Amino acid sequence: MNEPSKKAKPAGRHEAIDISDFVYAATGARVRRLTMPDGRHWFPAVDVCKELGHTNSRQALADHVPEAHRECLETVTGAYGLSVPAGREWRRDTNLLDLQGLILLVNACTKPDCAPFKQWVAEVIETVQREGSYTLEEAEVQPTEPGAPIAYAMPEQVAEAIVRLEAHNLQLEEQWANGQRESNELQREMLATQKATLAVQQAMVRAMERIADRLDTLALERRTPYSQPLVLPTIESVLADWRQRLSVTDDVWSVAVVIAPVLVEQGELREPLASIAARTGLTVHRVNECLRLLRKHACIHARGGSEDGAPVYVLNQP
């Protein structure tokens, strides 16, 4: 709530009911409020109409609230030389209701939540007509501070409405909290499912790589007669075999001379393309093209990748 200016009330003047509790019990919400220096309260019509179920605030005011009990924000604040309050979407042309206007609008509302206040207003009117006045009972416990105003007992209908609305709000808050917990749990389950799915996919990829390696091995074994002993390749035999397989250019030969010893001695090539390019004087792109040509002519074949992402190559046995 915004209160741009609030002065001490004159001696002997007390609010019969706390205005904040009154508005809450009447509308079911803590709507915004302006309190003028003379103690008069004003409420944004759009807030009140929203809580009372009116979709067209201008029409609701025109139908139920006389002009004497409504005004615009700029006029109200200007009468006391005050500026328009900042924040919470205050606009200069915001329509305001005074306390009587709020009561009139509540009495015109058809929501069941407003029934206790309508009954209380009817009781006040009946009491005034019958006894000439309406007096609240003083509260059993009074404030002890010097000069403190008298505390009054809240009317039963008002108290019941506040208790009922507060209980309803607590129930809504509990439902929201439960929904939030369910949403968080669902998000955790979805994340766990995604992690499990990713693990399965990675396991499938590794299995497919092992199957591909095994198929390559079986294909090589089929090309090698069992009756003939397996002849281990040499650097010279590998280079000679490559010369027969393809027309070797200078750049391809430079790459071949670098990788052939590694393939023969270590059984596989894990060297990054940049390293081969540095040793041959070629670009990384050209080194990659040369390796592709060697793969195309079955000189070498790829077998997975290294930890840093570089491809791993092995010899194709003749």
Contacts in CASP RR format, 6 or more apart in sequence:
PFRMAT RR
TARGET T0000
AUTHOR 0000-0000-0000
METHOD contacts of the structure
MODEL  1
MNEPSKKAKPAGRHEAIDISDFVYAATGARVRRLTMPDGRHWFPAVDVCK
ELGHTNSRQALADHVPEAHRECLETVTGAYGLSVPAGREWRRDTNLLDLQ
GLILLVNACTKPDCAPFKQWVAEVIETVQREGSYTLEEAEVQPTEPGAPI
AYAMPEQVAEAIVRLEAHNLQLEEQWANGQRESNELQREMLATQKATLAV
QQAMVRAMERIADRLDTLALERRTPYSQPLVLPTIESVLADWRQRLSVTD
DVWSVAVVIAPVLVEQGELREPLASIAARTGLTVHRVNECLRLLRKHACI
HARGGSEDGAPVYVLNQP
1 20 0 8 1.000
1 30 0 8 1.000
1 32 0 8 1.000
1 33 0 8 1.000
2 32 0 8 1.000
2 33 0 8 1.000
2 34 0 8 1.000
2 85 0 8 1.000
2 87 0 8 1.000
2 88 0 8 1.000
2 90 0 8 1.000
3 33 0 8 1.000
3 34 0 8 1.000
3 35 0 8 1.000
4 34 0 8 1.000
4 77 0 8 1.000
4 82 0 8 1.000
4 83 0 8 1.000
4 85 0 8 1.000
5 35 0 8 1.000
5 36 0 8 1.000
5 37 0 8 1.000
5 80 0 8 1.000
5 82 0 8 1.000
6 35 0 8 1.000
6 37 0 8 1.000
6 39 0 8 1.000
7 37 0 8 1.000
7 38 0 8 1.000
7 39 0 8 1.000
9 39 0 8 1.000
9 149 0 8 1.000
12 149 0 8 1.000
14 149 0 8 1.000
14 150 0 8 1.000
14 152 0 8 1.000
15 149 0 8 1.000
16 136 0 8 1.000
16 152 0 8 1.000
17 136 0 8 1.000
17 152 0 8 1.000
17 154 0 8 1.000
17 155 0 8 1.000
17 158 0 8 1.000
19 33 0 8 1.000
19 41 0 8 1.000
19 99 0 8 1.000
20 30 0 8 1.000
20 33 0 8 1.000
21 154 0 8 1.000
21 158 0 8 1.000
21 162 0 8 1.000
22 158 0 8 1.000
23 30 0 8 1.000
23 31 0 8 1.000
23 33 0 8 1.000
23 43 0 8 1.000
23 102 0 8 1.000
24 30 0 8 1.000
24 162 0 8 1.000
24 165 0 8 1.000
25 116 0 8 1.000
25 117 0 8 1.000
25 158 0 8 1.000
25 161 0 8 1.000
25 162 0 8 1.000
25 165 0 8 1.000
26 102 0 8 1.000
26 103 0 8 1.000
26 106 0 8 1.000
26 114 0 8 1.000
26 117 0 8 1.000
26 161 0 8 1.000
27 47 0 8 1.000
27 48 0 8 1.000
27 51 0 8 1.000
27 52 0 8 1.000
27 102 0 8 1.000
27 106 0 8 1.000
28 51 0 8 1.000
28 113 0 8 1.000
28 165 0 8 1.000
29 47 0 8 1.000
29 51 0 8 1.000
31 43 0 8 1.000
31 44 0 8 1.000
31 47 0 8 1.000
31 48 0 8 1.000
31 51 0 8 1.000
32 43 0 8 1.000
32 44 0 8 1.000
32 47 0 8 1.000
32 88 0 8 1.000
32 90 0 8 1.000
33 41 0 8 1.000
33 42 0 8 1.000
33 43 0 8 1.000
34 41 0 8 1.000
34 42 0 8 1.000
34 43 0 8 1.000
34 73 0 8 1.000
34 76 0 8 1.000
34 77 0 8 1.000
34 85 0 8 1.000
34 96 0 8 1.000
35 41 0 8 1.000
35 42 0 8 1.000
36 42 0 8 1.000
36 76 0 8 1.000
36 80 0 8 1.000
37 80 0 8 1.000
40 98 0 8 1.000
40 99 0 8 1.000
41 98 0 8 1.000
41 99 0 8 1.000
42 71 0 8 1.000
42 76 0 8 1.000
42 96 0 8 1.000
42 97 0 8 1.000
42 98 0 8 1.000
43 96 0 8 1.000
43 97 0 8 1.000
43 98 0 8 1.000
43 102 0 8 1.000
44 73 0 8 1.000
44 90 0 8 1.000
44 94 0 8 1.000
44 95 0 8 1.000
44 96 0 8 1.000
44 97 0 8 1.000
45 57 0 8 1.000
45 60 0 8 1.000
45 61 0 8 1.000
45 70 0 8 1.000
45 94 0 8 1.000
45 95 0 8 1.000
45 96 0 8 1.000
45 97 0 8 1.000
46 57 0 8 1.000
46 94 0 8 1.000
46 95 0 8 1.000
48 97 0 8 1.000
48 102 0 8 1.000
48 105 0 8 1.000
49 56 0 8 1.000
49 57 0 8 1.000
49 60 0 8 1.000
49 61 0 8 1.000
49 105 0 8 1.000
50 57 0 8 1.000
52 60 0 8 1.000
52 105 0 8 1.000
52 106 0 8 1.000
52 109 0 8 1.000
52 111 0 8 1.000
52 114 0 8 1.000
53 109 0 8 1.000
53 111 0 8 1.000
54 60 0 8 1.000
54 105 0 8 1.000
54 109 0 8 1.000
57 95 0 8 1.000
58 95 0 8 1.000
60 105 0 8 1.000
60 108 0 8 1.000
61 70 0 8 1.000
61 95 0 8 1.000
61 97 0 8 1.000
61 105 0 8 1.000
63 108 0 8 1.000
64 104 0 8 1.000
64 105 0 8 1.000
64 107 0 8 1.000
64 108 0 8 1.000
65 97 0 8 1.000
65 101 0 8 1.000
65 104 0 8 1.000
65 105 0 8 1.000
66 101 0 8 1.000
66 104 0 8 1.000
69 97 0 8 1.000
69 98 0 8 1.000
69 100 0 8 1.000
69 101 0 8 1.000
69 104 0 8 1.000
70 95 0 8 1.000
70 96 0 8 1.000
70 97 0 8 1.000
70 98 0 8 1.000
70 101 0 8 1.000
71 95 0 8 1.000
71 96 0 8 1.000
71 98 0 8 1.000
72 92 0 8 1.000
72 93 0 8 1.000
72 94 0 8 1.000
72 95 0 8 1.000
72 96 0 8 1.000
73 84 0 8 1.000
73 90 0 8 1.000
73 91 0 8 1.000
73 92 0 8 1.000
73 93 0 8 1.000
73 94 0 8 1.000
73 95 0 8 1.000
73 96 0 8 1.000
74 84 0 8 1.000
74 92 0 8 1.000
74 93 0 8 1.000
76 96 0 8 1.000
77 83 0 8 1.000
77 84 0 8 1.000
77 85 0 8 1.000
84 90 0 8 1.000
84 91 0 8 1.000
84 92 0 8 1.000
97 105 0 8 1.000
103 117 0 8 1.000
103 121 0 8 1.000
106 114 0 8 1.000
106 117 0 8 1.000
106 118 0 8 1.000
107 114 0 8 1.000
107 117 0 8 1.000
107 118 0 8 1.000
107 121 0 8 1.000
113 161 0 8 1.000
113 164 0 8 1.000
113 165 0 8 1.000
116 157 0 8 1.000
116 158 0 8 1.000
116 160 0 8 1.000
116 161 0 8 1.000
116 164 0 8 1.000
117 157 0 8 1.000
117 158 0 8 1.000
117 161 0 8 1.000
119 157 0 8 1.000
120 155 0 8 1.000
120 157 0 8 1.000
120 158 0 8 1.000
123 155 0 8 1.000
123 157 0 8 1.000
124 134 0 8 1.000
127 133 0 8 1.000
127 134 0 8 1.000
128 134 0 8 1.000
136 152 0 8 1.000
136 153 0 8 1.000
136 155 0 8 1.000
137 152 0 8 1.000
137 153 0 8 1.000
138 150 0 8 1.000
138 151 0 8 1.000
138 152 0 8 1.000
138 153 0 8 1.000
139 151 0 8 1.000
139 152 0 8 1.000
139 153 0 8 1.000
140 153 0 8 1.000
141 151 0 8 1.000
142 148 0 8 1.000
142 150 0 8 1.000
142 151 0 8 1.000
143 149 0 8 1.000
143 151 0 8 1.000
154 162 0 8 1.000
209 304 0 8 1.000
212 303 0 8 1.000
213 303 0 8 1.000
216 301 0 8 1.000
216 303 0 8 1.000
220 316 0 8 1.000
220 317 0 8 1.000
223 317 0 8 1.000
223 318 0 8 1.000
224 230 0 8 1.000
224 317 0 8 1.000
233 241 0 8 1.000
233 264 0 8 1.000
233 315 0 8 1.000
233 317 0 8 1.000
233 318 0 8 1.000
234 264 0 8 1.000
235 260 0 8 1.000
235 261 0 8 1.000
235 264 0 8 1.000
238 260 0 8 1.000
238 263 0 8 1.000
238 264 0 8 1.000
238 315 0 8 1.000
239 256 0 8 1.000
239 257 0 8 1.000
239 260 0 8 1.000
241 299 0 8 1.000
241 318 0 8 1.000
242 248 0 8 1.000
242 256 0 8 1.000
242 260 0 8 1.000
242 294 0 8 1.000
242 297 0 8 1.000
242 299 0 8 1.000
245 297 0 8 1.000
245 298 0 8 1.000
245 299 0 8 1.000
246 252 0 8 1.000
246 293 0 8 1.000
246 294 0 8 1.000
246 297 0 8 1.000
246 299 0 8 1.000
248 256 0 8 1.000
251 280 0 8 1.000
251 282 0 8 1.000
251 286 0 8 1.000
251 290 0 8 1.000
252 290 0 8 1.000
252 293 0 8 1.000
252 294 0 8 1.000
254 280 0 8 1.000
254 281 0 8 1.000
254 282 0 8 1.000
254 290 0 8 1.000
255 276 0 8 1.000
255 280 0 8 1.000
255 282 0 8 1.000
255 287 0 8 1.000
255 290 0 8 1.000
255 291 0 8 1.000
255 294 0 8 1.000
256 290 0 8 1.000
256 294 0 8 1.000
256 299 0 8 1.000
258 276 0 8 1.000
258 279 0 8 1.000
258 280 0 8 1.000
259 269 0 8 1.000
259 271 0 8 1.000
259 276 0 8 1.000
259 291 0 8 1.000
259 300 0 8 1.000
259 313 0 8 1.000
262 269 0 8 1.000
262 271 0 8 1.000
263 269 0 8 1.000
263 300 0 8 1.000
263 313 0 8 1.000
263 314 0 8 1.000
263 315 0 8 1.000
264 315 0 8 1.000
267 314 0 8 1.000
267 315 0 8 1.000
268 303 0 8 1.000
268 312 0 8 1.000
268 313 0 8 1.000
268 314 0 8 1.000
269 300 0 8 1.000
269 312 0 8 1.000
269 313 0 8 1.000
269 314 0 8 1.000
270 305 0 8 1.000
270 306 0 8 1.000
270 310 0 8 1.000
270 312 0 8 1.000
271 310 0 8 1.000
272 308 0 8 1.000
272 310 0 8 1.000
273 284 0 8 1.000
273 287 0 8 1.000
273 288 0 8 1.000
273 291 0 8 1.000
273 310 0 8 1.000
274 284 0 8 1.000
276 282 0 8 1.000
276 287 0 8 1.000
277 283 0 8 1.000
277 284 0 8 1.000
277 286 0 8 1.000
277 287 0 8 1.000
280 287 0 8 1.000
282 290 0 8 1.000
291 300 0 8 1.000
291 313 0 8 1.000
294 300 0 8 1.000
295 301 0 8 1.000
295 302 0 8 1.000
295 313 0 8 1.000
298 316 0 8 1.000
299 315 0 8 1.000
299 316 0 8 1.000
300 313 0 8 1.000
300 314 0 8 1.000
300 315 0 8 1.000
300 316 0 8 1.000
301 313 0 8 1.000
301 314 0 8 1.000
301 316 0 8 1.000
302 311 0 8 1.000
302 312 0 8 1.000
302 313 0 8 1.000
303 312 0 8 1.000
303 313 0 8 1.000
303 314 0 8 1.000
304 311 0 8 1.000
304 312 0 8 1.000
305 311 0 8 1.000
305 312 0 8 1.000
306 312 0 8 1.000
END
